[in-house]
Amino acid sequence: CAQAGINPPETTCSSSAERRFQMSSPHEGGIHIALADGSARFIGENMSRAVLRALTTRAGDEVVGEF
C-alpha cells in the first residue's frame, strides 16, 4: 500500500492500519492537502513520487517550485 501512491486500490493494502497512513480521499483523481501557510491544494494522483515526497517531508531540504 505504501508503494501505491495516492488513492491506491484497497487490494494493494494488506491491512486497515496500513490504509490509515496512506494518502487517500473520496475525490476522484487525487487528494486535497492543507499547507502550513493555511492554503489548500489539490494533488493529482499522477504526481511523481519524488515531488510528492518533497512536498510531504522536511528532511531532505528540497526546494519545490509551483506544482
C-alpha contacts under 8 A as a table, 3 or more apart, distances in Angstrom:
res1	aa1	res2	aa2	distance
1	C	4	A	5.20
1	C	5	G	7.79
1	C	8	P	6.73
1	C	12	T	5.04
1	C	13	C	4.26
1	C	14	S	7.06
1	C	18	E	6.78
1	C	19	R	6.91
1	C	22	Q	7.11
2	A	5	G	6.77
2	A	13	C	7.82
2	A	18	E	7.56
2	A	22	Q	6.40
4	A	7	N	7.80
4	A	8	P	5.39
4	A	12	T	7.21
5	G	8	P	6.30
5	G	22	Q	7.90
5	G	23	M	7.35
5	G	45	E	7.11
5	G	49	R	7.05
6	I	22	Q	7.33
6	I	23	M	5.26
6	I	24	S	5.70
6	I	30	G	6.43
6	I	31	I	7.35
6	I	44	G	7.98
6	I	45	E	5.11
7	N	22	Q	7.76
7	N	23	M	6.31
7	N	24	S	4.40
7	N	25	S	6.47
7	N	29	G	7.93
7	N	30	G	6.71
7	N	31	I	7.82
7	N	45	E	6.90
8	P	12	T	6.66
8	P	13	C	7.85
8	P	24	S	7.34
9	P	12	T	5.76
9	P	13	C	7.62
10	E	13	C	5.56
10	E	19	R	7.91
11	T	14	S	7.42
13	C	16	S	7.46
13	C	18	E	6.32
13	C	19	R	6.14
14	S	18	E	6.76
15	S	18	E	5.24
15	S	19	R	6.56
16	S	19	R	5.04
16	S	20	R	6.28
17	A	20	R	5.14
17	A	21	F	7.09
18	E	21	F	5.75
18	E	22	Q	6.74
19	R	22	Q	5.02
23	M	31	I	7.41
24	S	30	G	7.47
24	S	31	I	6.26
25	S	28	E	7.69
25	S	30	G	6.90
25	S	31	I	5.33
25	S	32	H	7.63
26	P	31	I	7.94
27	H	30	G	6.17
27	H	31	I	6.30
29	G	44	G	5.72
29	G	45	E	5.49
30	G	42	F	6.81
30	G	43	I	5.47
30	G	44	G	4.23
30	G	45	E	4.42
30	G	46	N	7.92
31	I	42	F	5.60
31	I	43	I	5.29
31	I	44	G	6.60
31	I	45	E	7.37
32	H	40	A	6.57
32	H	41	R	5.47
32	H	42	F	4.33
32	H	43	I	6.05
33	I	40	A	5.49
33	I	41	R	5.48
33	I	42	F	6.39
33	I	43	I	7.14
34	A	38	G	6.57
34	A	39	S	5.96
34	A	40	A	4.43
34	A	41	R	6.68
35	L	38	G	5.55
35	L	39	S	5.44
35	L	40	A	5.89
35	L	41	R	7.70
36	A	39	S	7.33
43	I	47	M	7.16
44	G	47	M	5.70
47	M	51	V	6.89
47	M	52	L	6.62
48	S	51	V	5.47
48	S	52	L	6.26
49	R	52	L	4.95
49	R	53	R	5.95
50	A	53	R	5.18
50	A	54	A	6.24
51	V	54	A	5.01
51	V	55	L	6.18
51	V	64	V	7.44
52	L	55	L	5.13
52	L	56	T	6.22
53	R	56	T	5.23
53	R	57	T	6.03
54	A	57	T	5.70
54	A	58	R	7.30
54	A	60	G	7.29
54	A	62	E	5.76
54	A	63	V	7.62
54	A	64	V	6.87
55	L	58	R	7.92
55	L	64	V	7.13
57	T	60	G	7.16
58	R	61	D	5.78
58	R	62	E	7.52
64	V	67	F	7.78
